[in-house]
Amino acid sequence: MSQQPELIVWGAGTSRTLRVHWILAELNLDYDNRRIGPRTGETQTEAYKAINPKAKVPVLSHDGLIISESFAIARYLRRTFGGLSTDDTQLSPEGVARFDELASFMLMELDATSLYIIRRHLDLSQIYGEAPNAVSSAKTYFLKMLGEGLPKSALTEFVWGRCFSELDILLTSILDWADAAEIVLPEHYQVYRHRMHQRPAYRLGKTNNKA
Ligand SMILES: N[C@@H](CCC(=O)N[C@@H](CS)C(=O)NCC(=O)O)C(=O)O
């Protein structure tokens, strides 16, 4: 790998931290990988809260600039270091609007409103309380949103335009998370996910994301 300005990543072991390790691998960037995990106490130290007062992972530091939020980190790295191609449609006003629409949809409807509800009331029920109805309706809602939010044609190659982007990282990490939550994905999503898993950078990102 080539010489790079100092990059440090805190966080490993979750679908959200994977987003950061995967884009770093796509961009062929070296970094200091601090594999701290959520719910281990490592995010609750005063030293870590001085870096991220939200006490969450992932976090990136680039030459002292601190950024939290997995997708914002992926966007920053892509914009700052380049290295991923774009096509004309992606760069058009319509393409940019579509990017924002897809990102908002995935982060709000799939990640926050569905998968995180399941996590809170299943794996983290000792903190947030058991809520079987909320879990089962979040699973149903997730599948409804998958069906309505993305046409089948958006999954034949890349989810946005004709080039791989951080939206493919976002969607694949969401599908991995859903699979781990025992949600049975529609066939075309399984095919898309399998294809993304063949990318060498996905595999390297997975290895670097091991807690
Ligand atoms: N929206 C944030 C969510 C970050 C988040 O909730 N991270 C979890 C792990 S996936 C966490 O660090 N929880 C804190 C803790 O449990 O100590 C992102 O995408 O980065």
The ligand as a Gaussian input file, in Angstrom:
#p B3LYP/6-31G(d) Opt

LIG

0 1
 N      -25.374000       6.068000      13.091000
 C      -24.126000       5.614000      13.663000
 C      -24.421000       4.500000      14.658000
 C      -23.220000       4.158000      15.487000
 C      -23.592000       3.133000      16.525000
 O      -24.729000       3.085000      17.043000
 N      -22.628000       2.309000      16.843000
 C      -22.841000       1.268000      17.843000
 C      -22.235000      -0.025000      17.325000
 S      -22.926000      -0.466000      15.750000
 C      -22.124000       1.679000      19.116000
 O      -21.004000       2.114000      19.060000
 N      -22.745000       1.614000      20.279000
 C      -22.069000       2.104000      21.483000
 C      -21.852000       1.147000      22.519000
 O      -22.598000       0.240000      22.492000
 O      -20.956000       1.247000      23.352000
 C      -23.181000       5.138000      12.536000
 O      -23.673000       4.733000      11.475000
 O      -21.971000       5.206000      12.715000

